[in-house]
Amino acid sequence: EGGASAAAAAAAAAAAAGEEGSSSSPQAQGSSFLDVRTERSLMGAALRCGRQELAKKFLDAAPSDVAKHITMIRDCASSGNLKGAMQVFETLRKSGTEVNGVVYNTVLDACVECHDLKAAQAWMAQTKKIGLADVVSYNTLIKAYLQNKDFTKARSLMEEMRQEGLQPNRVTFNELVNGLVTRGTQSQRAEIWGIVREMKAAGVKPNQVTCSILLKSLNSHSRENDILETMDLISSMEEPMDEVLLSSVVEACVRIGKPELLADKLKQLQSTESLSVTGSHTFGSLIKAYGHAKDIDGVWRCWKEMRSRHIRPTSITLGCMVEAVVSNGDTEGAYELIHQMQDDDRFRDALNAVIYCSVLKGFTREKKMQRVWTVYEEMQSRKVEVSIVMYNTLLDACARCGRMDRVPTIVADMQKHEIKPNLITYSTMVKGHCQAGDIEQGFNILEQMKSEAGLKPDEIMYNSLLDGCAQNNLVDEGLKLLDRMQREGVQPSNFTLSLLVKLMNRCRKLDMAFELVDEISSKYRFNPNVHVYTNLIQACIANRQLQRGMATFQRMLKERVQPESRTYCILVRASVSQNQTDQAAALLRAALGLSGAQPYVTEAQARLAAIHNLDYALVGEALQGLVEKGRGQDLAAPLLSDIKRCKPGVRVDSNVQRRVMSAGIPSDASGADAGGGHFE
């Protein structure tokens, strides 16, 4: 900016000098003592500084200079002045200078940049009429149609190009793919790979830009086939991978959220000898990727390699490093790294509040309040710029660690630094007070927020208060809160329903729990999830209504909601306790995906009922319970035998195995390993 201002000042001096020399000659009035290249540079500087009149003097001094006119047209387009761009074109045309295709394409691009599709269509027609339309012209108009999400018209232009004897090039295909990625609907994005195949068939090889665009489209919801095809395309690309594409690859792998894919890609990249990383940003992307892959050795290896090459880390790179170390469980190591940077004059200015906040969050998750406070005091002593994020992190630490007594100090410091609390600030304080059992103070914060800050509570805040009501058995207050929540337009969610069921359960209002679930889920048109159903089942058991709990379990399966480990733990333990041993064994079989769960789980429901994260401690507990209830031979032993044959990965305590075997294990399971505690 300073350089542009200096250039504009020089341009002003040049113009003034020209005016002093003569006012009759346009050439003299401009800058006759400057060469053409300098004039263009000064004109560009004047445009960047908003000195259009000054730029016009340079333009008037050379009415036939095509390059100057192109610069002026582009400047008008960037400021949304399409009329001005057209006037500049007319000035050039009237000067008698031959106007070539580059100028026409520049005006066409101005129409597109100003989002005037009709003007772009009209200009393209004029360009074709005089025979100056080329591949660039078509690509520019394709971009205009893509801006307007008219993919059909964009595709038809490609056919028109071919009819005119012009072949779509990389820019054509990349524009089309990028348009689908950034603006296309889900069904339209399904055409992306068809375009890539068409690109290859036309002899146009995908390049780094193509791959970067495709990577941009990948996330945790992407189809497996799209992910694999993108990675294969990158591997088969003839161009060497540069740092920009490398960063795009690792960042896409992080977004996809598949640690094994990320780890494989990092290993592959590590073995690429031709790839030399020299940029701090790229090292930051790699460090972030290794952090997500839980490869702390890879994190430190990247950091040490960057330091050994004397590449200065930016704040973003250092932030990626600290966050990667913290997220891998070494908050103390991250804090030590900050101190190393603080002690080095070359890197001290790269530290900022965001980096310190990563360490604050790490100690908060570890519930180390004293370390949180130490970091906070260091930030104060080093005069690190404070932010609302930092204060909200401190309040979250107070809530998690049960140290709400420190909140007044934090609030006073916020006022001192004129940091206004936001919704997260108030919500965090409400959560902390409710968790500490001080529901009254939670309600006080709610009223304070509305009166002082004029903020409306969101679902998270209402849910925190509902949780506080549930902990304190305040059913009337909870129902009033629910009513208020709905009156203020805050829609309850499944999490809200889970808390309401919990509240009704504690107050022994089972029927009301079911009524609320049916009423709210119907009113707001969403289906109860596994947590709501499991809480309902737990409420049934707490109210000694096991059969109603089983009916809820069967309703859950009917609604295609898969149970979780907690669902089975509640039902199996209650079934054993209440001598419903056949039911307990059948439920355990259903959870493990074993046959014999009928009539409690039908064959059609078997796949849905089976889960992969069952708490294996429940298996041993249930087997032992069946033995104690006198069902060792007919229930426990066959179940253990089937587990050995069909589920060898399930661990069963060796003492439990011996008890089942002594109760009368069948002969076909007599070879079970009773000493190892694990079936091989």
DRENZARO-924662 format. One line per 4 residues: number of its first residue (from 1); their letters; for each residue x, y, z of C-alpha. Coordinates in steps of 0.1 Angstrom, whole numbers, always signed. Each point is the difference from the previous one (the first is absolute). Layout:
N
NUM	a	X,Y,Z | ...
//
This chain:
680
1	egga	+0,+0,+0 | +28,+23,+9 | +18,-9,-33 | -32,+8,-20
5	saaa	-4,+33,+17 | +36,+9,-8 | -5,-10,-36 | -32,+21,-1
9	aaaa	+20,+30,+14 | +26,-5,-27 | -28,-2,-26 | -14,+33,+13
13	aaaa	+34,+16,-2 | +5,-13,-35 | -34,+13,-12 | +7,+34,+17
17	agee	+34,+2,-17 | -16,-7,-33 | -26,+27,+5 | +27,+25,+7
21	gsss	+17,-8,-32 | -29,+5,-23 | -38,+0,+1 | -6,-2,-37
25	spqa	+15,-34,-7 | -18,-31,+14 | +33,-19,+0 | +17,+28,+19
29	qgss	-30,+3,+24 | +6,-35,+11 | +35,-11,+7 | +22,+3,-31
33	fldv	+32,-5,+19 | -12,-35,+12 | +4,-33,-20 | -31,-20,-8
37	rter	+6,-27,+26 | +4,+26,+28 | -31,+18,-12 | -21,-32,+3
41	slmg	+14,-8,+34 | -9,+35,+13 | -34,-2,-16 | -6,-34,+18
45	aalr	+11,+15,+33 | -23,+30,-4 | -29,-24,-7 | +8,-21,+31
49	cgrq	-1,+32,+21 | -33,+11,-14 | +15,+29,-20 | -21,-5,-31
53	elak	+5,+36,-13 | +37,-4,+2 | -1,-33,-18 | -22,+15,-27
57	kfld	+27,+26,-7 | +25,-28,-8 | -27,-16,-22 | -8,+33,-18
61	aaps	+38,+5,-6 | +1,-32,-20 | -34,-6,-16 | +13,-28,-22
65	dvak	+18,-20,+28 | -20,-32,+1 | +17,-13,+32 | -10,+31,+19
69	hitm	-36,-3,-12 | -1,-37,+11 | +13,+10,+34 | -27,+27,+3
73	irdc	-28,-24,-11 | +11,-25,+26 | +0,+26,+27 | -35,+11,-9
77	assg	-12,-36,+1 | +16,-6,+35 | -20,+30,+13 | -32,-12,-16
81	nlkg	+0,+28,-26 | -10,-17,-32 | -11,+32,-16 | +34,+15,+6
85	amqv	+17,-31,-15 | -21,+4,-32 | +9,+37,-2 | +37,-8,+2
89	fetl	-5,-25,-28 | -18,+26,-22 | +29,+24,+7 | +25,-25,-14
93	rksg	-22,-9,-30 | -5,+36,-10 | +38,+6,+2 | +3,-20,-32
97	tevn	+21,-26,+16 | -6,-36,-11 | -20,-17,+28 | +10,-37,+3
101	gvvy	-16,-30,+17 | +18,+6,+33 | -18,+33,+4 | -34,-16,-9
105	ntvl	+6,-28,+25 | +10,+25,+27 | -33,+18,-5 | -18,-33,+1
109	dacv	+17,-9,+32 | -11,+34,+14 | -36,-9,-8 | +4,-33,+19
113	echd	+18,+16,+30 | -29,+26,+2 | -25,-30,+0 | -18,+14,-31
117	lkaa	-9,-32,-19 | -20,+18,-27 | +28,+24,-7 | +24,-30,-2
121	qawm	-23,-18,-25 | -3,+32,-21 | +37,+6,+0 | +8,-36,-9
125	aqtk	-24,+3,-30 | +18,+31,-11 | +34,-17,+4 | -11,-30,-21
129	kigl	-14,+22,-27 | +33,+16,-6 | +18,-33,+2 | +20,+6,+31
133	advv	-16,-26,+23 | +26,-25,+12 | +4,-27,+27 | +5,+28,+26
137	synt	-33,+16,-10 | -19,-32,+4 | +16,-8,+33 | -9,+35,+13
141	lika	-36,-4,-10 | -1,-35,+15 | +11,+16,+33 | -29,+24,-3
145	ylqn	-25,-28,-3 | +16,-19,+28 | -4,+31,+22 | -37,-2,-7
149	kdft	-1,-37,+7 | -11,-7,-36 | +21,-32,-5 | -20,-11,-30
153	kars	+8,+32,-20 | +37,-3,+11 | +1,-35,-14 | -17,+10,-32
157	lmee	+27,+27,-6 | +26,-28,+0 | -18,-17,-29 | -3,+34,-17
161	mrqe	+38,+4,+3 | +6,-33,-17 | -24,+10,-28 | +21,+32,-5
165	glqp	+31,-21,-3 | +13,+9,+35 | +9,-26,+25 | -8,+3,+38
169	nrvt	+33,+3,+19 | +10,-5,+36 | -15,+33,+11 | -34,-10,-16
173	fnel	-2,-33,+19 | +14,+14,+32 | -25,+29,+0 | -28,-25,-5
177	vngl	+12,-24,+28 | +5,+30,+23 | -35,+13,-7 | -15,-34,+8
181	vtrg	+20,-3,+32 | -7,+35,+13 | -35,+7,-13 | -15,-33,-11
185	tqsq	-28,-20,+17 | +7,-35,+13 | -14,-16,-32 | +20,+24,-22
189	raei	+32,-7,+19 | -5,-36,-9 | +10,+10,-36 | +35,+11,+11
193	wgiv	+18,-32,-8 | -18,-3,-34 | +16,+34,-9 | +34,-12,+12
197	remk	-3,-31,-22 | -11,+22,-29 | +30,+22,+6 | +24,-30,-2
201	aagv	-18,-13,-32 | +6,+34,-16 | +37,-4,+6 | +0,+27,+27
205	kpnq	+19,-13,+30 | -12,+10,+35 | +25,+22,+17 | +7,+13,+35
209	vtcs	-29,+25,-3 | -24,-28,-9 | +12,-21,+30 | -2,+30,+24
213	illk	-36,+7,-11 | -10,-37,+5 | +17,+0,+34 | -20,+30,+10
217	slns	-32,-20,-5 | +10,-28,+24 | -13,-1,+36 | -13,-26,+25
221	hsre	-32,-5,-20 | +18,-8,-33 | -5,-34,-17 | +28,-24,+4
225	ndil	+3,-4,-37 | +4,+38,-5 | +28,+1,+26 | +19,-29,-16
229	etmd	-4,+14,-35 | +14,+33,+11 | +30,-15,+17 | +7,-23,-30
233	liss	-2,+31,-23 | +26,+18,+21 | +23,-31,+0 | -3,-3,-38
237	meep	+6,+37,-7 | +30,+7,-22 | +8,+34,+15 | +21,-2,+32
241	mdev	-19,+8,+31 | +6,+35,+13 | -4,+14,+35 | -35,+14,-7
245	llss	-13,-33,-12 | +17,-18,+29 | -18,+23,+25 | -33,-6,-18
249	vvea	+5,-38,+2 | +8,-2,+37 | -28,+26,+9 | -25,-21,-20
253	cvri	+11,-31,+18 | -6,+18,+33 | -35,+11,-11 | -9,-35,-11
257	gkpe	+6,-12,+35 | +15,-34,-8 | +32,-4,+21 | +11,-31,-20
261	llad	-2,+19,-33 | +18,+30,+14 | +28,-23,+15 | +4,-18,-33
265	klkq	+2,+32,-20 | +25,+16,+24 | +22,-31,-3 | -2,+1,-38
269	lqst	+9,+37,+0 | +28,-5,+24 | +16,-25,-25 | -2,+25,-29
273	esls	+35,+11,-5 | -7,+26,-27 | -23,+20,+24 | +19,+26,+20
277	vtgs	-20,+20,+24 | +13,+36,+5 | -30,+19,+11 | -11,+6,+36
281	htfg	-37,-4,-10 | +6,-34,-15 | +18,-12,+31 | -30,+13,+20
285	slik	-23,-21,-21 | +22,-31,+4 | +2,+5,+38 | -37,+4,+2
289	aygh	-5,-32,-20 | +24,-20,+21 | -18,+13,+31 | -33,-12,-13
293	akdi	+15,-34,-9 | +12,-2,+37 | +36,-3,-12 | +18,+21,+25
297	dgvw	+34,-12,-13 | -10,+13,-34 | -10,+34,+15 | +34,+5,+17
301	rcwk	+19,-13,-30 | -17,+27,-22 | +7,+26,+26 | +37,-9,+3
305	emrs	+4,-2,-38 | -14,+35,-4 | +22,+14,+27 | +31,-18,-14
309	rhir	-6,+18,-34 | -3,+33,+18 | -35,+6,-12 | -17,+25,+23
313	ptsi	-33,-12,+13 | -30,+23,-4 | -26,+4,+27 | -22,-24,-19
317	tlgc	+27,-27,-2 | +9,+4,+37 | -37,-2,+8 | -3,-32,-20
321	mvea	+30,-14,+19 | -13,+9,+34 | -35,-13,-8 | +14,-33,-13
325	vvsn	+21,-6,+31 | -30,+9,+23 | -24,-22,-19 | +23,-29,+4
329	gdte	+0,+3,+38 | +32,+19,+6 | -13,+34,+12 | +31,+5,+22
333	gaye	+22,-6,-31 | -19,+26,-20 | +3,+25,+29 | +38,-7,+1
337	lihq	+1,+7,-38 | -16,+33,+6 | +26,+9,+25 | +28,-10,-24
341	mqdd	-15,+24,-26 | -4,+27,+27 | +36,-2,+8 | +11,+4,-36
345	drfr	+0,+36,-14 | -6,-13,-35 | -32,-18,+7 | -15,+19,+30
349	daln	-23,+21,-22 | -15,-31,-15 | -18,-8,+33 | -35,+12,+4
353	aviy	-31,-5,+21 | -13,-28,-23 | +31,-21,+7 | -2,+5,+37
357	csvl	-37,-9,-1 | +9,-35,-15 | +20,-6,+32 | -28,+14,+22
361	kgft	-25,-24,-17 | +24,-29,+5 | +4,+6,+37 | -38,+6,+2
365	rekk	-8,-34,-15 | +25,-16,+24 | -18,+19,+29 | +32,+15,+12
369	mqrv	-13,+33,+13 | +33,+11,+16 | +18,-3,-33 | -28,+19,-18
373	wtvy	+4,+28,+25 | +38,+0,-4 | -3,+4,-38 | -26,+28,+5
377	eemq	+23,+18,+24 | +29,-3,-25 | -21,+14,-28 | -8,+30,+23
381	srkv	+36,+5,+9 | +12,-2,-36 | -28,+23,-11 | -14,-25,-25
385	evsi	-30,+15,-18 | -31,-13,+17 | -32,-12,-18 | -34,-13,+7
389	vmyn	+11,-35,-10 | +27,+1,+27 | -25,+11,+27 | -26,-26,-11
393	tlld	+27,-27,+2 | +9,+11,+36 | -37,-1,+9 | -3,-35,-15
397	acar	+29,-11,+22 | -17,+14,+31 | -32,-20,-10 | +18,-32,-7
401	cgrm	+22,+1,+31 | -27,+12,+23 | +17,+32,+8 | -28,+25,-6
405	drvp	+15,+21,+29 | +25,+14,-25 | -27,+13,-24 | -3,+34,+16
409	tiva	+37,+6,-5 | -3,-9,-37 | -31,+22,-5 | +18,+29,+17
413	dmqk	+30,-4,-23 | -24,-1,-31 | -15,+33,+11 | +35,+15,+6
417	heik	+9,-9,-36 | -34,+11,-14 | -7,-35,-13 | -38,-5,-3
421	pnli	-14,-34,+10 | -17,-19,-28 | -25,-28,+0 | +27,-26,+5
425	tyst	+13,+19,+30 | -34,+0,+17 | -8,-36,-10 | +33,-12,+14
429	mvkg	-7,+17,+34 | -35,-14,+1 | +14,-35,-7 | +26,+4,+27
433	hcqa	-25,+11,+26 | -25,-27,-9 | +27,-27,+2 | +10,+13,+34
437	gdie	-36,-4,+12 | -7,+38,+1 | -30,+0,-23 | -12,+33,+15
441	qgfn	+32,+18,-11 | -4,-16,-34 | -35,+17,-3 | +15,+33,+12
445	ileq	+26,-1,-28 | -28,-6,-25 | -18,+31,+12 | +32,+20,+1
449	mkse	+8,-9,-36 | -34,+11,-12 | -1,+33,+19 | +37,+11,-3
453	aglk	+11,-14,-34 | -34,-3,-18 | +9,-35,-11 | -25,-28,-6
457	pdei	+8,-34,+16 | +7,-28,-24 | -7,-37,+2 | +33,-8,+17
461	myns	-8,+24,+29 | -35,-13,+4 | +13,-36,+0 | +26,+10,+27
465	lldg	-28,+13,+22 | -22,-30,-7 | +29,-22,+11 | +3,+20,+32
469	caqn	-37,-5,+6 | +4,-37,-5 | +28,-2,+24 | -20,+18,+27
473	nlvd	-34,-17,-8 | -16,+33,-9 | -27,-13,-23 | -23,+30,+1
477	eglk	+29,+24,-7 | +12,-23,-28 | -35,-1,-17 | -3,+38,+3
481	lldr	+35,+3,-16 | -11,-23,-29 | -31,+22,-5 | +21,+32,+0
485	mqre	+25,-16,-24 | -27,-7,-25 | -17,+33,+4 | +33,+18,-9
489	gvqp	+3,-21,-32 | +28,-23,+12 | -7,-34,-14 | +7,-30,+23
493	snft	+22,-27,-13 | +7,-37,+9 | +24,+12,+26 | -28,+21,+16
497	lsll	-22,-31,-1 | +27,-21,+17 | +2,+26,+28 | -38,+1,+4
501	vklm	-2,-38,+3 | +28,+2,+26 | -20,+26,+19 | -32,-19,-1
505	nrcr	+18,-32,+10 | +14,+16,+31 | -34,+13,+10 | -16,-34,-7
509	kldm	-22,+13,-28 | +4,-27,-25 | -32,+6,-20 | +8,+36,-4
513	afel	+35,-9,-13 | -16,-20,-28 | -26,+27,-6 | +26,+27,-4
517	vdei	+21,-21,-24 | -30,-7,-22 | -14,+36,+2 | +33,+18,-8
521	ssky	+13,-23,-26 | -33,+1,-18 | -3,+38,+3 | +35,+7,-13
525	rfnp	+0,-29,-25 | +31,-19,+10 | +5,-35,+12 | +13,-9,+35
529	nvhv	+36,-12,-2 | +18,-28,+19 | +7,+22,+30 | -37,+9,+5
533	ytnl	-11,-36,-3 | +27,-13,+24 | -9,+27,+26 | -37,-12,-4
537	iqac	+11,-36,+6 | +20,+10,+30 | -30,+19,+14 | -21,-31,-5
541	ianr	+25,-21,+19 | +3,+26,+28 | -38,-1,+3 | +0,-39,+1
545	qlqr	-17,-3,-34 | +24,-24,-18 | -26,-11,-25 | -7,+36,-10
549	gmat	+37,+4,-4 | +1,-30,-24 | -30,+14,-19 | +20,+33,-4
553	fqrm	+30,-21,-12 | -22,-17,-26 | -15,+34,-11 | +35,+13,-4
557	lker	+9,-29,-24 | -33,+5,-18 | +10,+37,-6 | +34,-12,-14
561	vqpe	+20,+15,+29 | +30,-21,+9 | +6,-6,+37 | +32,+9,+17
565	srty	+21,-18,+26 | -17,+19,+28 | -35,-12,-12 | +11,-36,+3
569	cilv	+17,+5,+33 | -32,+14,+16 | -23,-27,-14 | +23,-31,+5
573	rasv	+8,+10,+36 | -37,+6,+8 | -10,-32,-17 | +25,-21,+21
577	sqnq	-10,+19,+31 | -37,-7,-5 | +5,-37,-9 | -8,+6,-37
581	tdqa	+29,-22,-9 | -12,-11,-34 | -5,+36,-9 | +35,+10,+12
585	aall	+17,-28,-20 | -20,+10,-31 | +9,+36,+3 | +37,-8,+4
589	raal	-2,-22,-31 | -17,+28,-19 | +27,+25,+11 | +28,-24,-12
593	glsg	-17,-8,-32 | -5,-37,+9 | -30,-21,-9 | -27,-9,+26
597	aqpy	-12,+34,+9 | -36,-7,-9 | -27,+8,+9 | +14,+32,+16
601	vtea	+18,+10,-33 | -13,-12,-33 | +22,-13,-28 | -8,+31,-20
605	qarl	+12,+22,+29 | +32,-21,+7 | +24,+21,-20 | -12,+33,+15
609	aaih	+1,-14,+35 | +36,-12,-2 | +26,+26,+11 | +37,+2,-2
613	nldy	+8,+19,+32 | -16,-22,+26 | +17,+2,+34 | +15,-34,+3
617	alvg	-1,+2,+38 | -38,-4,-4 | +5,-34,-16 | +19,-14,+29
621	ealq	-24,+16,+25 | -30,-15,-18 | +15,-35,-3 | +8,+0,+37
625	glve	-35,+13,+8 | -16,-28,-21 | +21,-26,+19 | -11,+15,+34
629	kgrg	-36,-1,-11 | +3,-38,-7 | +1,+4,-38 | +36,-9,-5
633	qdla	-5,-32,-20 | -29,+10,-23 | +8,+37,-5 | +35,+10,+10
637	apll	+19,-30,-13 | -15,+1,-35 | +4,+37,-2 | +37,-3,+10
641	sdik	+5,-27,-26 | -16,+22,-28 | +22,+29,+10 | +31,-22,-3
645	rckp	-11,-13,-34 | -13,+33,-15 | +15,+29,+19 | +36,-10,+9
649	gvrv	+9,+36,+6 | -23,+3,+30 | +19,+0,+33 | -15,-19,+29
653	dsnv	+16,-2,+34 | +17,-33,+7 | -17,-4,+34 | -34,+4,-17
657	qrrv	+9,-26,-27 | +9,-25,+27 | -33,+6,+19 | -20,-5,-33
661	msag	+20,-31,-8 | -5,-15,+34 | -38,+6,-3 | +0,-24,-29
665	ipsd	+16,+13,-32 | -10,-21,-31 | +25,-25,-13 | +5,+19,-33
669	asga	+15,+29,+20 | +22,-20,+23 | +31,+12,-17 | -7,+36,+9
673	dagg	+30,+18,+15 | -9,+5,+36 | +32,+16,+11 | +7,+28,-25
677	ghfe	-31,+21,+3 | -1,+4,-38 | -12,-23,-27 | +26,-4,-28
//
